[in-house]
Amino acid sequence: MNILLIEDNRIISKGITYALEQNGYSVTLCESFNSALCAAPFDFDLIIIDISLPDGNGFELFDEIHRLSESPIIFLTAIDDEDSVVKAFDLGADDYITKPFSMRELLARIRRLTSKNSAKSSLVTTGNISVDLENRGVYRDGARVELTALEYKIFSILVRNCGKTVTREIILEKIWDIAGNYVNDNTLTVYIKRIRQKLGTDRIRTVKGVGYRLEEE
């Protein structure tokens, strides 16, 4: 499992990284607000955020990351006042751990969240279209539809947000560098057209000047 750790204290981050790797996790470390934003669009099984960062606030970072990722998020911070804890959970955090902390407790909470997340059904169905999020398969009327990796990523974003408008900016942020190249606005339009053709559906609507929406059926 891949974990994004956002922590600017190198002593703490070194200890957490070592413990996680010893328990079979892969860790990506970011030490600042901006570097975390660059990493967030990629797929992680869990994200750990410190509130106090050298170039920004962890709560603001949570808001930004929550737009780009559906991964469970834990706040790990020295701030232990009740208002901050309540604010974190009101924002949608999955857990809140204060420093100093027990590494065994952190690992236990990570196991709880990742097992809970993996237990969720990986099959999302809307109308006659189904998406197997675990095996990255797309099916129409039970028949597999062959999409490229980038087409699949774009369509899975729309499926996860079925009935909601997803802005072009968010889609572009989420697919950044998936194929090793920058995808611009015009290229995204071409990909959407190809997805419509392959799926044989007009349910992917263009919301003029905003983005796209997969209509519910």
N, C-alpha and C positions, 0 to 999 in steps of 0.2 A: 504494500500500500504506500501511496505517495502522500507525504505531509508537507505543507508549506508552513514554515516557521518564520514569524516576523518578530524579531527580537534584536535590539541594538546592543545589549550587554553581552560581550563576547564570552565572558566566563560562564554566564547562564546558558547561552546558546550552544556553547561547546559541550556542556554537560548534558543538555537535552538531546542534542544531535547524537552524542555517543550512546546514550541510553536507548533512544529510538532505533538506531541502527543495530544495536545489539539484540533488539527484539524483532528484527526483520523488517523494519520500516525504511523507506527511502526518504531522505529529508532534503528539501530545498530551503536554504536560508536566505532571508532578506533582512537587511539591517536598517532599512529606511522606508518611509511612506511611499516614495516614488518608485523604488525598486520593487516593492510589493505590488504596486499597480501594474507593473510590466509583467509580473509573473502570474497574477491572479487569473487571467483568461484561460490559462492552461488547466488541464484536468488534475485535480487533487482530491484525495479521499477525505482530507481533513485540513483545516487551516487554524493555526494558533496565532493570536494577535496580542501584542503588548500595547497598552493604551498610550504610554509615554514614549514617543519616537522623536528622534532629533529634528525631523522636518515636517512633523504633522501630528495629528491626534488620532488615536486608535479608533475612537467612535466614528470620526469622519471617514477613516479608512474602511471601517466595517460597511458603511453605507455604499461606498464605491465598489468594494469587492462583492457585496451582496447582489449588485446589479449584474456582475460578470460571472458569478459562480454560484452553484447550488450546493456546494460542499458544506458539511457541518463546520461551525466556527466556535472555537473556544477563546475566551479572553484569559490571558495569563499576565497578571499585573500586580504591582505593589500597592495599587490604589484599592483600599478595602472599605471605603465608606459606603453606607447603605444606598445613597442616591446613585452612585456609579453602578452598583450591582443591579439595581432596579432598572436603570437606564439601559444597561447592556441587554437584559432580558426583554425589555420593551422593544428594543431594536430588532430582536429576533435571534440573539445569541443562543447557542445550544448549551453552553456551560460557562462558568466564571470561576477561576481559580486564583487565589491570592498568593503572593510571595511573602515569606519563604514557603515552599511547598515540598511535599514528599514526592519523589520521583515515582514511587510505587503507586501513589494515588493518581498522579497524572497518567501513567500508563493504563491504570484501571479505567479511568474516565474515557481515555481514547478508545480502548477496547469496546466499552459500552456503546459509544457513539458510532464507531465504524461497523460494529456488528449489527446495530439497529438499522443503519443506513443500507447495509448490504442485504438485510432481510427484506427490504421493500421489493415489490415486484418490479422486475426489469422490463416487463412488457407494457407498453403504453398503446392503447387502442383508441382511435377516433374514427367513427364511421367504418368504412371498409379498409382503412389503413392502420397497420400495426407497426410499431417500432420496437425492436428488441434492443434495449439500451446496453445490455451486457455484451451481446455478441455483435452489436452494430449492424443489425439486419433490418431492412425495410420491406414490408409485405403489403400488397394490394389484392384484396379478395383471396388471401391465402398464398398468392404467388410472390416469390421474392422479386424485388425490383433492384437492379444493380445500379447503385450510386457510387460515385467516386468518394474518397475520404472527405473531401471538402464539401461536396454536395450533401453527404450524410450529416456532417457537422451542422451545416446551415439548417437542414430540415429538422434535425433533432432539437435545435433551439426553438423552432416554430412549434413543434409538437409539444414540448415541455410547457409552452406558453399558449396552448390552444385557446382561441377565443380572445386573446389579448394582442394588442399591437406591439411589435418589437421594433424599436428604432433601428435604422440602418447603422447608426453609430455603434450600438451595442453588438449587433451581429458582426460588424467589422472588427471590433475589439476582441470578440470571442474566437474568431477564426484567424487572427493574426498569426502569420508564419506557420500555419498548419502544413502548408505545402512548401515551406521554405521561401516563400515570396510574399511580398506585400499585395494584398487584395484591395483594389480601389473600388470606388462607388460604381463605376461603369461595369467593372468585371462582376460585381455582385449581382447586378441586373441580369447579366448573361446567365449566371449560375441559377438564379431563380427561374428563369425561362426554361432552362434545361430540366430542372427538377419538376416543374409543371408538366413538361412533355413526357418525362419518364414515368411519372405517377398517373398521367392521364386525368388530371384533376384541375378544376378552376377554383378550388377552395383556398388557394394561396392568393390572398388579395393584396393589391398594392394600396397602401394608405398614402396618398399623394403628399409629398413633402415631409413624410414622417418615417415610414418603414413598411413592414409587411405583417400580415395577420393570417393565420390558418383558421378558417372559419370552422366552428363546431358543426357537427352533423347529427 
